[in-house]
Amino acid sequence: MDAQLQTKFDRLRDLLRGYGSVLVAYSGGVDSAFLARVAHDTLGAKALSVIADTPSLPRRELAEALQLGKEFGFPVRVVKTDEFDNADYVANPPNRCYFCKHELFDKLVPVAKAEGMAVIVYGENASDIGDFRPGAEAAVKFEARAPLKEAGLTKADIRALSAALGLPTAQKPQMACLSSRVPYGEPVTPQALAMIEAAENALWDLGFHDVRVRHHRGGANGAVPFARIEVAPDQIARLTGDNVRETIVNRLKEIGYAYVALDLQGYRRGSANEVLKPAETGN
């Protein structure tokens, strides 16, 4: 490990020690898995990871996150969140993530108090600075801390340190909640998320890992669902091969999509925000 990375890692551990005890907002992704592991290694029983069981989290991701905790010995508790009871969340405005994270932290606060955990921490990192991240506003409201960001750890740093710790998430593709597949302004529903999850699972099972299935609705009253698939640009040729293409179309139609389209730009981070005006992102 180079000296600069070691310094950042030491800073992270110092921050965690300074908190005394932490509740980690855990999702099983690259950042939160690394944070959960380091918090447990640093604080032992004074660290608890909590994951939200919500329709926006794929069942595959939930199972893998729980298994990761068992494999590496850090405790994980599951809480149910109720963001779908919030009309502001369901309406799916550009700041939808604020309402989701507000609900999450609102559920984490009583758990932290009951378990005597002094600080809630979450996985925002130094690479996220400048991104459109309305969920971070909710974190500020609940005084949650982002020690990865405070320690100056970038996504590349976290992947490198995760590999050094033997975490399988070191090479895990970038993930985002299933609700991010629904264009802003179109309602988010558990039924839509179930379709998205099934469609992405079908693509994963065919070996496509950098993948998103964007869920659109057309026709009269938006009654006709169609899927817009994003895969890594270097995988587009494979997807459009006759056998694979036919398999995907048939599977997604079985799931309930009337039409299946391919985004020729391929998967890219933040594509859902491409339609937003600068004023809507604060830039």
N, C-alpha and C positions, 0 to 999 in steps of 0.2 A: 504494500500500500504506500503510495507516495505521501510525502510529508503534508501537503496541503489537504489531501483527503483525510488523513489521520487527524489533522487539527480540527476539521469540521466534525468528524465523528466524535472526537473527545468533547467538543463543544456541545453536541447533542446530548451526550451522557451527562455532562455537567448541568445542562438545563433540566433534564429529568430529575436528577438528584436534588436540584434546587426546588423543584415543585414538591418534593416529599412523597407524594402519592398521586397516581394518575388513573383516570378512566380514559381508555383509548376508543375513539369512534372508529370502529373497524369495519372494513368491507371485504377484505381479502384481496384487494388490489395491490399493486406494487408498493405504493407508498404506505398504506395503512398496515400491510403485513410486516414491512420492515420496521415501522414504528412500534407495532405490537411486540415484535420479537426483541427489539432493543430495550423497550420499556420493561419487559419481563426480566431480561438478563440483568438490567441495571437495578431494578427496584424489587424484584421478586414478588412476594405476596402483596406489595403495595401498588401493583399494577393490575388492572382488570380491563379486558377488551370486551366491547359490547357491539353486536351487529344488529342492524334493523332487518326484520323479516317483513318485506313489503313486496307488492306485486311488481315494483320496478326493479327488483333484484332477481336475476334469473335463478331458478332452483339449482342449476348446475354450479353457479357461483357461490351460492349459500352453502351447498354441500362441501365444495372445495375449501371454502374459508374455514368451516368448522373442522374439517380434516387437518388443515394446516395447523390449527391451534393444538390439536391432539398430537400431531407429529413432532412439534417443536416445544410442547410442554407449557404453552401459555393458555390460561383459562379464557374461554369465550362465553359470554352470556348472550342470549337472544331476546330482543324486545320487539313487540309489535308496534308499528307506527300507523297513524291514521290520517295521512295526508290526503286521502281521497274523500275525507269528510270536509275538506276545505275547498270551497267553491273557487277560491283564487288559484289554488293549485290545479284543479281540474280544468279551468279555463285556459291554462297553458300559455301565460304571457311570457315575454322574454326573460323575466326574472323569476320564472317558475322555481328554479333551484333555491331561491330564498325561502319560499314557503315549505319546501321539502326539508331543508336543513333546519329551519325554525322548528318544525315538528320533531325532527330527530333530536336536536339539543333539548327541547322541552321534555322529551322522554328520558334523556340521559341524566338530567339534573337530579331527579329524585333517586335514581340508582346510585349516582355518585355520593349523594348525601347519606343514603342508607348504608353504603359500604365504607364510608369515611374517606373517600377519595377527594383530595384537595383540588385537583385541577382536571378539567376535561381537555384532552388534546385530540387533534385531528391531523390528517395527512397532507395538507397543503405544503408545497415545497417551493424552493427558490425559482424554479422554472415557471411557476404559475404567475409570477409577478407580471402585471400588465395584461393578463388574460381577462376576459369577461367572466367574472366568477361571483354572481350575486349571492351564492351560498356563503361566501366569506363574510358578507354583511351580517348574516344571522349568527355566525360564529362570534363576531365582535359583540353583538347584543348579549350573548350568553357568556362572554368573557372566556371563551374557549381559546386555547393557545395552539399555535402552529410551530412546534419546535423544529421541524425539518427546515422550514423556511427561515426561522430565526437563526439556525446554525449555518445557513448558507448552502444547504445541500440541494443540488439540482437533481433532476430526474436521472441524468447519467450517473451522478454520484451514487444515488440510491440503488440503481441497478448494479453498479460495481460492488458496493458494500453488501448488497443482498447476496450476490454470487459468493463473496468471501465468507458469508455466514451460512452458505449452503441452502439458501431459500430458493425454492423452485420458481418463485415469482420474479426472480431476477430477469428472466426473458419473457415474462408474461406480456401479451399484447395490451395496449392501452384499452382501458375499459371505461364505460360510462353507463349510467342507469338506462333502463329500457325506455323511460319517458323521453329521453333525448332523441329518440327515433321519430317522434311525432312532431310535425312542423308547428311552430308557434302559432297560436290562434285556433288550432284544431283541438278539441277536447281530448284530454288524456283519460282513458278508461281502462279498468283491469282487463276487459275483453280485448282491447287493442293490444295491450302489452302481452297478453297470452299468445296472440297471433304472432307478434314480433319475436317473442322468445322461441316459439316453435319453428319459425322460419329460419332464425339464426342458428338454432340447433341443427337444422337440416344441412346448412352450409358448413358448420363446424364438422359435422360427421363426414362430410365430403373432403375435409382437409383444408378448408378456407378459414384462417384464423384472424386476419385483419379484415373484419367484415362488419357491415351494418346493413340492416334492412329498414329503410325509411318507410314509414306507414302513412300513406296518403289516402284521401277519400275524394271521390268525384261523383258525377252523375247528379240526378235530382236529390236535393237535400243531403248531399254527401253520403249517399247510401251505398256507393260502390267502392270497396277497398282495393287499392293497388299497392304493390310493393316496388320500391326503387332500391336496388341492391348496389352496395358499394363493396368492392373487394380491393386488395392491394393492386396497383396498376400492373405489376408483373404477373398477376394471376388472372387478368381479364381474358387472355387468350385461352387459358385452360377452361375457364367457366363457359366460354362460348363454343367450346367443342361440342359436337352434336350430342354425344351420349350424356355428358354432364349437364348441358343446357336443358335437355329434355327432362332429365331427372329432377332438376331444380324446379322447372316450370310445373311439372306434375305434382310435386310435393307441396309447393306453395299454393297451388289451386286447391289441393285437398284441405289445406289449412283454412282456406276461405278467401284467398285473394283472387279477384276477378282478372287482374292483369299483373304481369311480372315484367319489370323494366330493369335495365342495367345502366348505372351512372358511368358514362365513359371517362369521367375524370378519375374514377376510382376512389378508394377510401382516403380521406384526409381528415386530420383532426380539426374539429370545429366547423364542419361543413354546415351544421344546422344554423350557425350564426351568420352565414354568408348573406342571408337575406335582410339582416338587420341594418338599420341606418346608424351612423356613428353616435347620434344622440341617444340611441337605445342601449348602447353598450358603455356609455360614459367616455368614449374616446373622441 
